[in-house]
Amino acid sequence: PGEKTYAYGWLAPETNGMLLLTIVNDSRLEIYADNSSANWDLISTLSIPTESAYGVIGSPEAFTAGGKSYITLVVKENTNYAPAEIWVWGIVSGAERFTLRCDDGQGKIIRTDPETYLGANEVFVYYNIIRGAKFEVYRCDAGLKP
């Protein structure tokens, strides 16, 4: 149930198969596994962490590092260009899920478009900050190994 938008698929090391993520009702992610038929099985539902100041998910993209899948995304104030936080989430549901807020923690800043870079020894997340008509690029060390 719910309005599903923004489908994104990747080859996941956890399953040796395809996974698909989708945003549901702008406020959570659902992860589906390919069951080799016409259907996909829901394997994980990821909600916005309680410490986030916002309630709308945008720009999710999956990447793999160290044999696990992760997702970069923004959690923002509304569905437009709006104040936002940059996050990295693991795909596992529950208390053991990896979550990292990956910006400087300052509030009410428009942040967009997180992109992952897998370096030789580290994983970085690059994102934009919009100040008026000016875009600035920032980088966060995700604390993960490729």
N, C-alpha and C positions, 0 to 999 in steps of 0.2 A: 504493500500500500504506500501511497504518497507519490508526489510528482518527482520523477527522476529526470535529472539533467546531467549533462557533461559526462559522457562515457569515456573511459580511458583504459586501455588494455596493455598488459605486459607479460613477458615470460618470467614466471616467479620461481626462484630456486626452492622455495618451501614445498612446492607441489610438482615441480618439473613439468608444469603446464601453464596454460594461460589463466590469468586472473583479470577481472574487469572491475573497475570501481565506478561508482556513480554517486552524485550528490542527490540526496533525498530531502525534499521540502526546504532546500537551502541550508539545512542545519545539521546534517549528519552524512557520513559516507557509508555506503554498503559495498562490501567486497564479495564478488561472486567468482566461483571456480568453474571452469569448463568441465562438464561431465561427459564429454564426447557424444552428446546427443544434441537435440535442438534446444535443450534447456540449460540453464546455469544454476548452480547451487549456491545459496547465500552462505558464506562461511564466516563473515565478520561484520559487525556494525560498529562504527567509530563515531563517538559523540564528541562535541567540543569540550575540552577540559574545563572544569569549574573555575579555574583561575583566569580564564580568558574574560576580557571585558566585553566581547562582542558575540553575536549569535548567527552570523551568516558565513558560510563556507564558499570560497572561490579558488580558482586556478589550481586544482589538485593535479599533481603529476607524480607518478611512481618512479622509483629508481631502486636498484639493488646494490648492496654493499655488504661485504663480509658474509655472503651466503644468505642474506635476509632482504626482505622487501620493506621499503619505507615510502612515505608520501610527503612531498612538500606541498604547502597550501597557504592561503591567507585565510584568516578568520577576521571578518570585518563587520562594520557597523550596519551596513545595508548592501543592497545588491549593486549599487553604482560604485564609481571611484569614491572611496570613503576611508575614513580612518581604519587601520587594519593592523593585525599582528602577523608575523611570519612564523610558521610552525613546521616541524618535522615530526611525523607520526610513524610508528611501526604499525603493521597491519593486524597484529594480534589484539583481540578484544580483551577487556578486563584490566585488573590492577597491574599486571606485568607488562602492559603495553608501553613501548618507548614513546615518550613525548618530550619535545624540546621546543621551547619558544626561542626563536632564532633571530630576534631583532634586539635592539638596545633597550627595550622596555619603556621608552618614552611614549606617552599616550597621545591620542588625537593627531597622528601622523598618517598620511595616505601612503601606504606601501602596496606594491603590486608585483606580480609576475615573478615568483620565486623560480629559479633555475638551478639545477644541481650540477656541480663539477666534481668528477671523481679524479682527484690527483693521485700521485704515486703512493702517498702515505696518509692522505686525509680526504675528507669529503667536505666541500664548501657549498654553501647555498648563497647565490647572488640574488639580489632583489632591488627594485627601484623604490626611491622615495620621491614623491612629487611635491614640490614647493612652488606654488604658483604655476608658471609655465615651464619650470625647470625640472628636469629629471636628474636624480643623483643615483649612482650605483653603490650599493653596500654589499659587504660580504660577511658571512657568518661561518665559523668553523662548527660543523655539526657534531664533532667529537666521535665520528665513526671512521672505521678503516675500510678502504675499498675491497 
